[in-house]
Amino acid sequence: MAGTSTSQQTIPSSSSAQPSELQAWQQKALVEASKPKTPAQIRAAGDVKVKVGVLWLVGVTCSILALFGGIVFIRTPEHAKDFWVIIAPIITAGVTGTIAFLTGEKAGSSK
């Protein structure tokens, strides 16, 4: 029974340490969030949102076009060439434009 009571005492003490660490982390996060942000921090957060938005937009658009191209290729292979002639430049422009945008932003931010 003595072994049982010690194991019960060690479990609550270790589990009680975790919430206090969590509470300390949450308080630190609240203090950091309440501090006024510098213009550079605000600009950096906006840049990240823009880049993620561009990646999602181009990724979804290219995926939809490629999916339709695959469906056309399976259903009517004789028309697939005509369809891919139309959508292939769109997909290529989207990918290369996104790469140019991301590298241009990186080069522009280092100035």
C-alpha positions in Angstrom: 0.0 0.0 0.0 2.9 2.3 0.7 4.0 1.8 -2.9 0.5 2.6 -4.2 0.3 5.9 -2.3 3.7 7.0 -3.5 2.8 6.3 -7.1 -0.4 8.2 -6.7 1.5 11.2 -5.3 4.1 11.2 -8.1 1.4 11.1 -10.8 -0.5 14.2 -9.6 2.8 16.1 -9.0 3.9 15.5 -12.6 0.5 16.2 -14.1 0.2 19.4 -12.0 3.6 20.6 -13.4 2.3 20.4 -17.0 -0.7 22.7 -16.5 1.5 25.3 -14.8 4.0 25.1 -17.7 1.1 25.5 -20.1 -0.3 28.4 -18.2 3.1 30.1 -18.2 3.4 29.6 -22.0 -0.1 31.0 -22.5 0.7 34.0 -20.4 3.9 34.6 -22.3 2.0 34.3 -25.6 -0.6 36.8 -24.3 2.1 39.3 -23.3 3.8 38.9 -26.7 0.4 39.4 -28.5 -0.4 42.5 -26.5 2.8 44.3 -27.4 2.5 46.8 -30.2 3.9 45.4 -33.4 6.5 47.3 -35.4 5.7 48.2 -39.0 8.2 45.6 -40.2 6.4 42.8 -38.3 3.0 43.9 -39.7 4.5 44.0 -43.2 6.1 40.6 -42.8 2.9 39.0 -41.7 1.1 40.6 -44.7 3.8 39.3 -47.1 3.4 35.8 -45.7 -0.4 35.9 -46.2 0.0 37.2 -49.7 2.5 34.5 -50.7 0.3 31.7 -49.2 -2.7 33.1 -51.0 -0.9 33.2 -54.3 0.4 29.7 -53.9 -3.1 28.4 -53.0 -4.7 30.3 -56.0 -2.2 29.1 -58.5 -2.1 25.5 -57.1 -5.9 25.1 -57.1 -6.3 26.6 -60.6 -3.6 24.4 -62.1 -5.0 21.4 -60.4 -8.5 22.0 -61.7 -7.1 22.6 -65.2 -5.0 19.4 -65.1 -8.0 17.4 -63.7 -10.2 18.6 -66.6 -7.4 17.8 -69.0 -7.1 14.3 -67.6 -10.9 13.8 -67.9 -10.9 15.0 -71.5 -8.0 12.7 -72.3 -9.8 9.7 -70.8 -13.3 10.4 -72.3 -12.4 11.8 -75.7 -8.7 11.2 -76.6 -9.2 12.7 -80.1 -10.1 16.1 -78.5 -7.5 16.0 -75.7 -4.7 17.5 -77.9 -6.9 20.6 -78.6 -7.8 21.0 -75.0 -4.2 20.6 -73.8 -3.0 23.2 -76.4 -5.3 25.6 -74.6 -4.6 24.8 -71.0 -0.9 23.9 -71.1 0.3 27.5 -71.6 -2.0 28.6 -68.8 -0.5 26.1 -66.4 3.0 26.9 -67.5 2.4 30.7 -67.1 0.9 30.1 -63.6 3.9 28.1 -62.4 6.6 30.3 -63.9 4.8 33.5 -62.8 4.6 32.1 -59.2 8.2 31.2 -59.2 9.1 34.7 -60.6 6.9 36.3 -58.0 8.4 34.4 -55.1 12.0 35.0 -56.2 11.3 38.6 -57.0 9.9 39.2 -53.5 13.0 37.5 -52.0 15.3 39.7 -54.0 13.3 42.8 -53.3 13.2 42.2 -49.6 17.0 41.9 -49.3 17.5 45.6 -50.4 
